[in-house]
Amino acid sequence: MIVVMKPGCAQADVDHVVDLIRQYGLKDHVIVGTDRTVVAAIGDKRGVDMSAIENAPMVDAMVPILKPYKVASKEVKQEPSVIDIGNGHTIGGKRFAVIAGPCSVESEKQLMQTANAVKAAGAIGLRGGAFKPRTSPYEFQGLGEEGLKLLAKAREETGLSVCTEVMSVTQTDLVAEYADILQIGTRNMHNFNLLAAAGKTGKPVMLKRGWSATLKEFLLAAEYIINEGNQNVILCERGIRTHEQYVRNTLPLAIIPAVKNESHLPIVIDPSQGTGHAYMVPSMCKASLAAGADGLLIEVHPDPEHAMTDGAQSVTTDSFATTMDELRKIAAAVDREM
Protein backbone atom coordinates (compact mmCIF):
# COMPACT_ATOMS: atom_id res chain seq x y z
CA MET A 1 0.00 0.00 0.00
CA ILE A 2 1.20 3.52 -0.72
CA VAL A 3 -0.07 6.68 0.91
CA VAL A 4 -0.03 9.54 -1.59
CA MET A 5 0.42 12.93 0.06
CA LYS A 6 -1.11 16.12 -1.28
CA PRO A 7 1.14 18.69 -3.01
CA GLY A 8 2.61 21.12 -0.51
CA CYS A 9 2.48 18.76 2.46
CA ALA A 10 4.82 19.60 5.32
CA GLN A 11 7.43 17.28 6.80
CA ALA A 12 5.27 17.04 9.92
CA ASP A 13 2.43 15.62 7.82
CA VAL A 14 4.72 12.97 6.37
CA ASP A 15 6.12 12.12 9.80
CA HIS A 16 2.58 11.69 11.14
CA VAL A 17 1.76 9.17 8.40
CA VAL A 18 5.02 7.35 9.07
CA ASP A 19 4.10 7.06 12.76
CA LEU A 20 0.69 5.66 11.87
CA ILE A 21 2.21 3.05 9.55
CA ARG A 22 4.62 1.95 12.27
CA GLN A 23 1.75 1.69 14.74
CA TYR A 24 0.20 -0.87 12.40
CA GLY A 25 3.41 -2.90 12.68
CA LEU A 26 4.49 -2.18 9.11
CA LYS A 27 7.69 -0.78 7.63
CA ASP A 28 7.65 2.65 6.01
CA HIS A 29 9.54 3.96 2.98
CA VAL A 30 9.29 7.66 2.21
CA ILE A 31 9.85 8.53 -1.45
CA VAL A 32 10.04 12.21 -2.38
CA GLY A 33 9.12 12.78 -6.01
CA THR A 34 9.18 15.85 -8.20
CA ASP A 35 5.51 16.63 -7.61
CA ARG A 36 4.37 14.30 -4.86
CA THR A 37 5.66 12.57 -1.76
CA VAL A 38 4.47 9.03 -1.18
CA VAL A 39 4.89 6.78 1.83
CA ALA A 40 4.98 3.05 1.14
CA ALA A 41 3.73 0.69 3.84
CA ILE A 42 5.49 -2.67 3.51
CA GLY A 43 4.81 -5.87 5.43
CA ASP A 44 2.17 -8.50 6.11
CA LYS A 45 -1.12 -6.61 6.00
CA ARG A 46 -3.43 -9.57 6.68
CA GLY A 47 -5.94 -8.50 9.30
CA VAL A 48 -4.75 -4.88 9.14
CA ASP A 49 -7.24 -2.18 8.16
CA MET A 50 -5.24 0.89 7.16
CA SER A 51 -8.13 2.81 5.66
CA ALA A 52 -8.22 5.25 8.59
CA ILE A 53 -4.90 6.73 7.46
CA GLU A 54 -6.87 8.35 4.66
CA ASN A 55 -8.21 10.78 7.27
CA ALA A 56 -4.74 12.00 8.26
CA PRO A 57 -3.86 15.62 7.38
CA MET A 58 -2.62 16.20 3.79
CA VAL A 59 -3.25 12.59 2.69
CA ASP A 60 -4.59 12.55 -0.87
CA ALA A 61 -5.17 8.84 -1.50
CA MET A 62 -4.24 5.29 -0.58
CA VAL A 63 -3.30 3.01 -3.44
CA PRO A 64 -2.51 -0.73 -3.29
CA ILE A 65 0.79 -1.86 -4.80
CA LEU A 66 -0.01 -4.71 -7.18
CA LYS A 67 3.53 -5.66 -8.20
CA PRO A 68 5.40 -8.26 -6.09
CA TYR A 69 8.37 -5.87 -5.95
CA LYS A 70 6.93 -3.04 -3.91
CA VAL A 71 9.30 -0.09 -3.52
CA ALA A 72 11.26 -0.80 -6.71
CA SER A 73 8.04 -0.53 -8.73
CA LYS A 74 6.94 2.44 -10.81
CA GLU A 75 3.63 2.18 -8.98
CA VAL A 76 5.43 3.84 -6.06
CA LYS A 77 7.52 6.33 -8.02
CA GLN A 78 6.92 7.35 -11.62
CA GLU A 79 9.97 9.49 -12.27
CA PRO A 80 13.36 7.77 -12.71
CA SER A 81 15.61 7.66 -9.66
CA VAL A 82 18.97 9.42 -9.77
CA ILE A 83 21.58 7.82 -7.51
CA ASP A 84 24.34 9.90 -5.93
CA ILE A 85 27.56 7.85 -6.09
CA GLY A 86 29.81 10.42 -4.43
CA ASN A 87 32.48 12.81 -5.64
CA GLY A 88 29.85 14.88 -7.45
CA HIS A 89 28.77 11.97 -9.71
CA THR A 90 25.32 10.47 -10.28
CA ILE A 91 23.76 7.57 -12.18
CA GLY A 92 20.28 7.96 -13.67
CA GLY A 93 18.41 10.75 -15.39
CA LYS A 94 19.57 12.45 -18.55
CA ARG A 95 23.31 11.96 -18.00
CA PHE A 96 24.83 8.71 -19.33
CA ALA A 97 27.38 7.43 -16.81
CA VAL A 98 30.40 5.26 -17.55
CA ILE A 99 32.33 3.29 -14.93
CA ALA A 100 35.45 1.59 -16.22
CA GLY A 101 38.56 -0.17 -15.01
CA PRO A 102 40.25 -3.54 -14.70
CA CYS A 103 38.46 -6.73 -13.77
CA SER A 104 40.96 -7.19 -10.93
CA VAL A 105 43.23 -4.83 -9.04
CA GLU A 106 46.64 -6.34 -9.75
CA SER A 107 49.16 -3.66 -8.78
CA GLU A 108 49.41 0.04 -8.04
CA LYS A 109 51.00 0.74 -11.43
CA GLN A 110 48.30 -1.15 -13.34
CA LEU A 111 45.46 0.49 -11.44
CA MET A 112 46.78 4.06 -11.56
CA GLN A 113 47.56 3.83 -15.24
CA THR A 114 44.04 2.58 -15.96
CA ALA A 115 42.34 5.07 -13.64
CA ASN A 116 44.05 8.07 -15.19
CA ALA A 117 43.29 6.81 -18.70
CA VAL A 118 39.57 6.22 -18.14
CA LYS A 119 39.24 9.55 -16.32
CA ALA A 120 40.85 11.34 -19.26
CA ALA A 121 38.43 9.61 -21.64
CA GLY A 122 35.39 10.76 -19.67
CA ALA A 123 34.52 8.01 -17.17
CA ILE A 124 33.02 9.08 -13.83
CA GLY A 125 33.77 5.88 -11.95
CA LEU A 126 36.51 3.29 -11.51
CA ARG A 127 35.70 -0.40 -11.34
CA GLY A 128 38.14 -2.97 -10.01
CA GLY A 129 37.89 -6.17 -8.00
CA ALA A 130 39.79 -6.40 -4.72
CA PHE A 131 38.00 -9.65 -3.87
CA LYS A 132 37.39 -11.91 -6.85
CA PRO A 133 34.85 -14.77 -6.97
CA ARG A 134 36.51 -17.36 -9.19
CA THR A 135 34.98 -20.61 -10.43
CA SER A 136 38.26 -22.38 -9.74
CA PRO A 137 39.94 -22.09 -6.31
CA TYR A 138 43.31 -22.10 -8.07
CA GLU A 139 42.74 -18.84 -9.95
CA PHE A 140 43.70 -15.34 -8.76
CA GLN A 141 41.41 -14.35 -5.87
CA GLY A 142 42.34 -10.67 -5.67
CA LEU A 143 44.54 -8.56 -3.38
CA GLY A 144 41.92 -8.18 -0.65
CA GLU A 145 42.22 -5.14 1.59
CA GLU A 146 45.42 -4.07 -0.14
CA GLY A 147 43.40 -3.81 -3.35
CA LEU A 148 40.80 -1.69 -1.56
CA LYS A 149 43.52 0.68 -0.39
CA LEU A 150 44.79 1.03 -3.94
CA LEU A 151 41.28 1.82 -5.17
CA ALA A 152 40.94 4.51 -2.49
CA LYS A 153 44.28 5.97 -3.57
CA ALA A 154 43.14 6.03 -7.20
CA ARG A 155 39.96 7.85 -6.17
CA GLU A 156 42.01 10.45 -4.29
CA GLU A 157 44.23 11.00 -7.31
CA THR A 158 41.53 11.10 -10.01
CA GLY A 159 38.24 12.03 -8.32
CA LEU A 160 36.57 8.94 -9.77
CA SER A 161 33.94 7.13 -7.71
CA VAL A 162 35.00 3.59 -6.80
CA CYS A 163 32.88 0.51 -7.52
CA THR A 164 34.09 -2.84 -6.21
CA GLU A 165 32.56 -6.19 -5.34
CA VAL A 166 31.63 -7.47 -1.90
CA MET A 167 31.38 -11.25 -1.69
CA SER A 168 30.23 -12.00 1.85
CA VAL A 169 28.41 -10.50 4.81
CA THR A 170 31.66 -10.46 6.79
CA GLN A 171 33.33 -8.29 4.12
CA THR A 172 30.54 -5.72 3.93
CA ASP A 173 31.77 -3.18 6.47
CA LEU A 174 35.36 -3.42 5.22
CA VAL A 175 34.41 -2.83 1.57
CA ALA A 176 32.00 -0.04 2.54
CA GLU A 177 34.88 1.71 4.32
CA TYR A 178 36.75 2.12 1.03
CA ALA A 179 34.18 1.95 -1.80
CA ASP A 180 31.59 4.43 -3.07
CA ILE A 181 29.48 1.67 -4.67
CA LEU A 182 29.16 -1.88 -3.36
CA GLN A 183 28.84 -4.33 -6.22
CA ILE A 184 26.83 -7.53 -5.72
CA GLY A 185 28.00 -10.03 -8.32
CA THR A 186 25.84 -12.37 -10.37
CA ARG A 187 26.69 -15.35 -8.16
CA ASN A 188 25.35 -13.50 -5.13
CA MET A 189 22.14 -12.02 -6.52
CA HIS A 190 20.24 -14.65 -4.50
CA ASN A 191 22.42 -14.27 -1.39
CA PHE A 192 19.67 -12.56 0.57
CA ASN A 193 21.74 -12.12 3.73
CA LEU A 194 24.38 -10.28 1.71
CA LEU A 195 21.76 -8.12 -0.01
CA ALA A 196 20.39 -7.10 3.38
CA ALA A 197 23.87 -6.41 4.77
CA ALA A 198 24.74 -4.23 1.78
CA GLY A 199 21.46 -2.39 2.21
CA LYS A 200 22.26 -1.63 5.85
CA THR A 201 25.45 0.22 4.88
CA GLY A 202 23.47 2.98 3.17
CA LYS A 203 26.04 3.00 0.34
CA PRO A 204 24.86 2.79 -3.28
CA VAL A 205 24.62 -0.85 -4.38
CA MET A 206 25.30 -2.09 -7.91
CA LEU A 207 23.20 -5.25 -8.20
CA LYS A 208 24.15 -7.59 -11.04
CA ARG A 209 21.52 -9.85 -12.51
CA GLY A 210 21.98 -13.56 -11.85
CA TRP A 211 22.83 -15.47 -14.99
CA SER A 212 19.53 -17.39 -14.89
CA ALA A 213 17.35 -14.84 -13.07
CA THR A 214 14.05 -13.59 -14.41
CA LEU A 215 13.21 -9.88 -14.39
CA LYS A 216 10.85 -10.49 -11.46
CA GLU A 217 13.59 -12.21 -9.46
CA PHE A 218 16.02 -9.42 -10.33
CA LEU A 219 13.71 -6.71 -9.03
CA LEU A 220 12.80 -8.72 -5.94
CA ALA A 221 16.52 -9.02 -5.14
CA ALA A 222 16.71 -5.22 -5.37
CA GLU A 223 13.76 -5.10 -2.99
CA TYR A 224 15.84 -6.86 -0.31
CA ILE A 225 18.32 -3.96 -0.40
CA ILE A 226 15.64 -1.28 -0.45
CA ASN A 227 13.79 -2.99 2.39
CA GLU A 228 16.73 -2.13 4.65
CA GLY A 229 16.02 1.56 4.10
CA ASN A 230 18.55 1.95 1.27
CA GLN A 231 16.93 3.18 -1.95
CA ASN A 232 20.30 3.70 -3.69
CA VAL A 233 20.16 0.64 -5.93
CA ILE A 234 21.62 0.50 -9.43
CA LEU A 235 20.63 -2.50 -11.54
CA CYS A 236 23.28 -4.06 -13.79
CA GLU A 237 22.67 -6.43 -16.70
CA ARG A 238 25.78 -8.57 -17.29
CA GLY A 239 24.37 -11.25 -19.56
CA ILE A 240 22.54 -14.51 -19.00
CA ARG A 241 23.46 -18.12 -19.67
CA THR A 242 21.90 -19.68 -22.79
CA HIS A 243 22.72 -22.53 -25.17
CA GLU A 244 24.94 -20.19 -27.22
CA GLN A 245 28.64 -21.02 -26.76
CA TYR A 246 30.29 -18.45 -29.03
CA VAL A 247 29.89 -15.70 -26.43
CA ARG A 248 30.61 -16.02 -22.73
CA ASN A 249 27.07 -14.87 -21.93
CA THR A 250 24.09 -13.69 -23.97
CA LEU A 251 23.54 -9.96 -23.45
CA PRO A 252 19.75 -9.33 -23.50
CA LEU A 253 19.45 -5.60 -24.12
CA ALA A 254 15.67 -5.93 -24.20
CA ILE A 255 15.86 -5.82 -20.41
CA ILE A 256 16.51 -2.05 -20.65
CA PRO A 257 13.01 -1.04 -21.82
CA ALA A 258 11.54 -3.79 -19.63
CA VAL A 259 13.15 -2.31 -16.50
CA LYS A 260 12.13 1.20 -17.56
CA ASN A 261 8.54 -0.03 -17.85
CA GLU A 262 8.51 -1.76 -14.46
CA SER A 263 10.84 0.19 -12.19
CA HIS A 264 12.20 3.64 -11.40
CA LEU A 265 15.67 2.24 -10.65
CA PRO A 266 18.53 3.04 -13.07
CA ILE A 267 20.06 0.24 -15.10
CA VAL A 268 23.61 -0.02 -16.44
CA ILE A 269 25.02 -2.60 -18.84
CA ASP A 270 28.22 -4.63 -18.48
CA PRO A 271 29.15 -5.47 -22.10
CA SER A 272 32.44 -7.07 -21.05
CA GLN A 273 30.88 -9.86 -18.99
CA GLY A 274 27.93 -9.82 -21.35
CA THR A 275 29.99 -10.96 -24.34
CA GLY A 276 33.38 -12.22 -23.19
CA HIS A 277 35.09 -10.74 -26.26
CA ALA A 278 36.79 -7.35 -26.31
CA TYR A 279 36.01 -6.73 -29.98
CA MET A 280 32.27 -6.90 -29.22
CA VAL A 281 32.36 -4.43 -26.35
CA PRO A 282 32.29 -1.13 -28.35
CA SER A 283 29.26 -2.26 -30.37
CA MET A 284 27.34 -3.32 -27.26
CA CYS A 285 28.24 -0.04 -25.54
CA LYS A 286 26.68 1.93 -28.38
CA ALA A 287 23.64 -0.34 -28.56
CA SER A 288 23.09 0.01 -24.80
CA LEU A 289 23.09 3.80 -24.98
CA ALA A 290 20.71 3.79 -27.96
CA ALA A 291 18.36 1.40 -26.13
CA GLY A 292 18.02 3.75 -23.16
CA ALA A 293 20.47 2.42 -20.55
CA ASP A 294 21.63 4.77 -17.82
CA GLY A 295 25.27 3.81 -18.06
CA LEU A 296 27.97 1.22 -18.64
CA LEU A 297 30.33 -0.90 -16.57
CA ILE A 298 33.33 -1.66 -18.80
CA GLU A 299 36.48 -3.70 -18.23
CA VAL A 300 39.56 -1.75 -19.31
CA HIS A 301 43.18 -2.90 -18.96
CA PRO A 302 46.42 -1.24 -20.13
CA ASP A 303 47.80 -4.65 -21.16
CA PRO A 304 44.96 -7.17 -21.63
CA GLU A 305 47.31 -9.86 -22.94
CA HIS A 306 48.86 -10.07 -19.46
CA ALA A 307 45.75 -9.46 -17.37
CA MET A 308 45.41 -11.80 -14.39
CA THR A 309 41.63 -12.14 -14.94
CA ASP A 310 39.33 -11.77 -17.96
CA GLY A 311 41.92 -10.40 -20.39
CA ALA A 312 39.93 -11.64 -23.41
CA GLN A 313 37.03 -9.32 -22.65
CA SER A 314 39.04 -6.27 -21.51
CA VAL A 315 39.46 -3.40 -23.95
CA THR A 316 42.66 -1.39 -24.11
CA THR A 317 42.81 2.18 -22.86
CA ASP A 318 43.07 3.42 -26.46
CA SER A 319 40.03 1.41 -27.54
CA PHE A 320 38.11 2.75 -24.56
CA ALA A 321 38.92 6.35 -25.48
CA THR A 322 37.75 5.76 -29.05
CA THR A 323 34.53 4.16 -27.83
CA MET A 324 33.83 7.13 -25.55
CA ASP A 325 34.18 9.51 -28.50
CA GLU A 326 31.69 7.42 -30.48
CA LEU A 327 29.29 7.30 -27.53
CA ARG A 328 29.24 11.10 -27.31
CA LYS A 329 27.90 11.28 -30.87
CA ILE A 330 25.13 8.82 -30.09
CA ALA A 331 24.32 10.59 -26.82
CA ALA A 332 23.79 13.85 -28.69
CA ALA A 333 21.50 12.10 -31.18
CA VAL A 334 19.24 10.62 -28.45
CA ASP A 335 19.19 13.73 -26.23
CA ARG A 336 21.51 12.41 -23.54
CA GLU A 337 24.56 13.96 -21.88
CA MET A 338 27.98 12.52 -21.08
C-alpha positions as CSV (number, residue, x, y, z in Angstrom):
1,M,0.0,0.0,0.0
2,I,1.2,3.5,-0.7
3,V,-0.1,6.7,0.9
4,V,0.0,9.5,-1.6
5,M,0.4,12.9,0.1
6,K,-1.1,16.1,-1.3
7,P,1.1,18.7,-3.0
8,G,2.6,21.1,-0.5
9,C,2.5,18.8,2.5
10,A,4.8,19.6,5.3
11,Q,7.4,17.3,6.8
12,A,5.3,17.0,9.9
13,D,2.4,15.6,7.8
14,V,4.7,13.0,6.4
15,D,6.1,12.1,9.8
16,H,2.6,11.7,11.1
17,V,1.8,9.2,8.4
18,V,5.0,7.3,9.1
19,D,4.1,7.1,12.8
20,L,0.7,5.7,11.9
21,I,2.2,3.0,9.5
22,R,4.6,2.0,12.3
23,Q,1.7,1.7,14.7
24,Y,0.2,-0.9,12.4
25,G,3.4,-2.9,12.7
26,L,4.5,-2.2,9.1
27,K,7.7,-0.8,7.6
28,D,7.7,2.7,6.0
29,H,9.5,4.0,3.0
30,V,9.3,7.7,2.2
31,I,9.9,8.5,-1.4
32,V,10.0,12.2,-2.4
33,G,9.1,12.8,-6.0
34,T,9.2,15.8,-8.2
35,D,5.5,16.6,-7.6
36,R,4.4,14.3,-4.9
37,T,5.7,12.6,-1.8
38,V,4.5,9.0,-1.2
39,V,4.9,6.8,1.8
40,A,5.0,3.1,1.1
41,A,3.7,0.7,3.8
42,I,5.5,-2.7,3.5
43,G,4.8,-5.9,5.4
44,D,2.2,-8.5,6.1
45,K,-1.1,-6.6,6.0
46,R,-3.4,-9.6,6.7
47,G,-5.9,-8.5,9.3
48,V,-4.8,-4.9,9.1
49,D,-7.2,-2.2,8.2
50,M,-5.2,0.9,7.2
51,S,-8.1,2.8,5.7
52,A,-8.2,5.2,8.6
53,I,-4.9,6.7,7.5
54,E,-6.9,8.3,4.7
55,N,-8.2,10.8,7.3
56,A,-4.7,12.0,8.3
57,P,-3.9,15.6,7.4
58,M,-2.6,16.2,3.8
59,V,-3.2,12.6,2.7
60,D,-4.6,12.5,-0.9
61,A,-5.2,8.8,-1.5
62,M,-4.2,5.3,-0.6
63,V,-3.3,3.0,-3.4
64,P,-2.5,-0.7,-3.3
65,I,0.8,-1.9,-4.8
66,L,0.0,-4.7,-7.2
67,K,3.5,-5.7,-8.2
68,P,5.4,-8.3,-6.1
69,Y,8.4,-5.9,-6.0
70,K,6.9,-3.0,-3.9
71,V,9.3,-0.1,-3.5
72,A,11.3,-0.8,-6.7
73,S,8.0,-0.5,-8.7
74,K,6.9,2.4,-10.8
75,E,3.6,2.2,-9.0
76,V,5.4,3.8,-6.1
77,K,7.5,6.3,-8.0
78,Q,6.9,7.3,-11.6
79,E,10.0,9.5,-12.3
80,P,13.4,7.8,-12.7
81,S,15.6,7.7,-9.7
82,V,19.0,9.4,-9.8
83,I,21.6,7.8,-7.5
84,D,24.3,9.9,-5.9
85,I,27.6,7.8,-6.1
86,G,29.8,10.4,-4.4
87,N,32.5,12.8,-5.6
88,G,29.9,14.9,-7.5
89,H,28.8,12.0,-9.7
90,T,25.3,10.5,-10.3
91,I,23.8,7.6,-12.2
92,G,20.3,8.0,-13.7
93,G,18.4,10.7,-15.4
94,K,19.6,12.5,-18.5
95,R,23.3,12.0,-18.0
96,F,24.8,8.7,-19.3
97,A,27.4,7.4,-16.8
98,V,30.4,5.3,-17.6
99,I,32.3,3.3,-14.9
100,A,35.5,1.6,-16.2
101,G,38.6,-0.2,-15.0
102,P,40.3,-3.5,-14.7
103,C,38.5,-6.7,-13.8
104,S,41.0,-7.2,-10.9
105,V,43.2,-4.8,-9.0
106,E,46.6,-6.3,-9.8
107,S,49.2,-3.7,-8.8
108,E,49.4,0.0,-8.0
109,K,51.0,0.7,-11.4
110,Q,48.3,-1.1,-13.3
111,L,45.5,0.5,-11.4
112,M,46.8,4.1,-11.6
113,Q,47.6,3.8,-15.2
114,T,44.0,2.6,-16.0
115,A,42.3,5.1,-13.6
116,N,44.0,8.1,-15.2
117,A,43.3,6.8,-18.7
118,V,39.6,6.2,-18.1
119,K,39.2,9.5,-16.3
120,A,40.9,11.3,-19.3
121,A,38.4,9.6,-21.6
122,G,35.4,10.8,-19.7
123,A,34.5,8.0,-17.2
124,I,33.0,9.1,-13.8
125,G,33.8,5.9,-11.9
126,L,36.5,3.3,-11.5
127,R,35.7,-0.4,-11.3
128,G,38.1,-3.0,-10.0
129,G,37.9,-6.2,-8.0
130,A,39.8,-6.4,-4.7
131,F,38.0,-9.7,-3.9
132,K,37.4,-11.9,-6.9
133,P,34.9,-14.8,-7.0
134,R,36.5,-17.4,-9.2
135,T,35.0,-20.6,-10.4
136,S,38.3,-22.4,-9.7
137,P,39.9,-22.1,-6.3
138,Y,43.3,-22.1,-8.1
139,E,42.7,-18.8,-9.9
140,F,43.7,-15.3,-8.8
141,Q,41.4,-14.4,-5.9
142,G,42.3,-10.7,-5.7
143,L,44.5,-8.6,-3.4
144,G,41.9,-8.2,-0.7
145,E,42.2,-5.1,1.6
146,E,45.4,-4.1,-0.1
147,G,43.4,-3.8,-3.3
148,L,40.8,-1.7,-1.6
149,K,43.5,0.7,-0.4
150,L,44.8,1.0,-3.9
151,L,41.3,1.8,-5.2
152,A,40.9,4.5,-2.5
153,K,44.3,6.0,-3.6
154,A,43.1,6.0,-7.2
155,R,40.0,7.9,-6.2
156,E,42.0,10.4,-4.3
157,E,44.2,11.0,-7.3
158,T,41.5,11.1,-10.0
159,G,38.2,12.0,-8.3
160,L,36.6,8.9,-9.8
161,S,33.9,7.1,-7.7
162,V,35.0,3.6,-6.8
163,C,32.9,0.5,-7.5
164,T,34.1,-2.8,-6.2
165,E,32.6,-6.2,-5.3
166,V,31.6,-7.5,-1.9
167,M,31.4,-11.2,-1.7
168,S,30.2,-12.0,1.8
169,V,28.4,-10.5,4.8
170,T,31.7,-10.5,6.8
171,Q,33.3,-8.3,4.1
172,T,30.5,-5.7,3.9
173,D,31.8,-3.2,6.5
174,L,35.4,-3.4,5.2
175,V,34.4,-2.8,1.6
176,A,32.0,0.0,2.5
177,E,34.9,1.7,4.3
178,Y,36.7,2.1,1.0
179,A,34.2,2.0,-1.8
180,D,31.6,4.4,-3.1
181,I,29.5,1.7,-4.7
182,L,29.2,-1.9,-3.4
183,Q,28.8,-4.3,-6.2
184,I,26.8,-7.5,-5.7
185,G,28.0,-10.0,-8.3
186,T,25.8,-12.4,-10.4
187,R,26.7,-15.4,-8.2
188,N,25.3,-13.5,-5.1
189,M,22.1,-12.0,-6.5
190,H,20.2,-14.7,-4.5
191,N,22.4,-14.3,-1.4
192,F,19.7,-12.6,0.6
193,N,21.7,-12.1,3.7
194,L,24.4,-10.3,1.7
195,L,21.8,-8.1,0.0
196,A,20.4,-7.1,3.4
197,A,23.9,-6.4,4.8
198,A,24.7,-4.2,1.8
199,G,21.5,-2.4,2.2
200,K,22.3,-1.6,5.9
201,T,25.4,0.2,4.9
202,G,23.5,3.0,3.2
203,K,26.0,3.0,0.3
204,P,24.9,2.8,-3.3
205,V,24.6,-0.8,-4.4
206,M,25.3,-2.1,-7.9
207,L,23.2,-5.2,-8.2
208,K,24.2,-7.6,-11.0
209,R,21.5,-9.9,-12.5
210,G,22.0,-13.6,-11.8
211,W,22.8,-15.5,-15.0
212,S,19.5,-17.4,-14.9
213,A,17.3,-14.8,-13.1
214,T,14.0,-13.6,-14.4
215,L,13.2,-9.9,-14.4
216,K,10.8,-10.5,-11.5
217,E,13.6,-12.2,-9.5
218,F,16.0,-9.4,-10.3
219,L,13.7,-6.7,-9.0
220,L,12.8,-8.7,-5.9
221,A,16.5,-9.0,-5.1
222,A,16.7,-5.2,-5.4
223,E,13.8,-5.1,-3.0
224,Y,15.8,-6.9,-0.3
225,I,18.3,-4.0,-0.4
226,I,15.6,-1.3,-0.5
227,N,13.8,-3.0,2.4
228,E,16.7,-2.1,4.6
229,G,16.0,1.6,4.1
230,N,18.5,1.9,1.3
231,Q,16.9,3.2,-1.9
232,N,20.3,3.7,-3.7
233,V,20.2,0.6,-5.9
234,I,21.6,0.5,-9.4
235,L,20.6,-2.5,-11.5
236,C,23.3,-4.1,-13.8
237,E,22.7,-6.4,-16.7
238,R,25.8,-8.6,-17.3
239,G,24.4,-11.2,-19.6
240,I,22.5,-14.5,-19.0
241,R,23.5,-18.1,-19.7
242,T,21.9,-19.7,-22.8
243,H,22.7,-22.5,-25.2
244,E,24.9,-20.2,-27.2
245,Q,28.6,-21.0,-26.8
246,Y,30.3,-18.5,-29.0
247,V,29.9,-15.7,-26.4
248,R,30.6,-16.0,-22.7
249,N,27.1,-14.9,-21.9
250,T,24.1,-13.7,-24.0
251,L,23.5,-10.0,-23.4
252,P,19.7,-9.3,-23.5
253,L,19.5,-5.6,-24.1
254,A,15.7,-5.9,-24.2
255,I,15.9,-5.8,-20.4
256,I,16.5,-2.0,-20.7
257,P,13.0,-1.0,-21.8
258,A,11.5,-3.8,-19.6
259,V,13.1,-2.3,-16.5
260,K,12.1,1.2,-17.6
261,N,8.5,0.0,-17.8
262,E,8.5,-1.8,-14.5
263,S,10.8,0.2,-12.2
264,H,12.2,3.6,-11.4
265,L,15.7,2.2,-10.6
266,P,18.5,3.0,-13.1
267,I,20.1,0.2,-15.1
268,V,23.6,0.0,-16.4
269,I,25.0,-2.6,-18.8
270,D,28.2,-4.6,-18.5
271,P,29.1,-5.5,-22.1
272,S,32.4,-7.1,-21.1
273,Q,30.9,-9.9,-19.0
274,G,27.9,-9.8,-21.4
275,T,30.0,-11.0,-24.3
276,G,33.4,-12.2,-23.2
277,H,35.1,-10.7,-26.3
278,A,36.8,-7.4,-26.3
279,Y,36.0,-6.7,-30.0
280,M,32.3,-6.9,-29.2
281,V,32.4,-4.4,-26.3
282,P,32.3,-1.1,-28.3
283,S,29.3,-2.3,-30.4
284,M,27.3,-3.3,-27.3
285,C,28.2,0.0,-25.5
286,K,26.7,1.9,-28.4
287,A,23.6,-0.3,-28.6
288,S,23.1,0.0,-24.8
289,L,23.1,3.8,-25.0
290,A,20.7,3.8,-28.0
291,A,18.4,1.4,-26.1
292,G,18.0,3.7,-23.2
293,A,20.5,2.4,-20.6
294,D,21.6,4.8,-17.8
295,G,25.3,3.8,-18.1
296,L,28.0,1.2,-18.6
297,L,30.3,-0.9,-16.6
298,I,33.3,-1.7,-18.8
299,E,36.5,-3.7,-18.2
300,V,39.6,-1.8,-19.3
301,H,43.2,-2.9,-19.0
302,P,46.4,-1.2,-20.1
303,D,47.8,-4.6,-21.2
304,P,45.0,-7.2,-21.6
305,E,47.3,-9.9,-22.9
306,H,48.9,-10.1,-19.5
307,A,45.7,-9.5,-17.4
308,M,45.4,-11.8,-14.4
309,T,41.6,-12.1,-14.9
310,D,39.3,-11.8,-18.0
311,G,41.9,-10.4,-20.4
312,A,39.9,-11.6,-23.4
313,Q,37.0,-9.3,-22.7
314,S,39.0,-6.3,-21.5
315,V,39.5,-3.4,-23.9
316,T,42.7,-1.4,-24.1
317,T,42.8,2.2,-22.9
318,D,43.1,3.4,-26.5
319,S,40.0,1.4,-27.5
320,F,38.1,2.7,-24.6
321,A,38.9,6.3,-25.5
322,T,37.7,5.8,-29.1
323,T,34.5,4.2,-27.8
324,M,33.8,7.1,-25.6
325,D,34.2,9.5,-28.5
326,E,31.7,7.4,-30.5
327,L,29.3,7.3,-27.5
328,R,29.2,11.1,-27.3
329,K,27.9,11.3,-30.9
330,I,25.1,8.8,-30.1
331,A,24.3,10.6,-26.8
332,A,23.8,13.9,-28.7
333,A,21.5,12.1,-31.2
334,V,19.2,10.6,-28.4
335,D,19.2,13.7,-26.2
336,R,21.5,12.4,-23.5
337,E,24.6,14.0,-21.9
338,M,28.0,12.5,-21.1
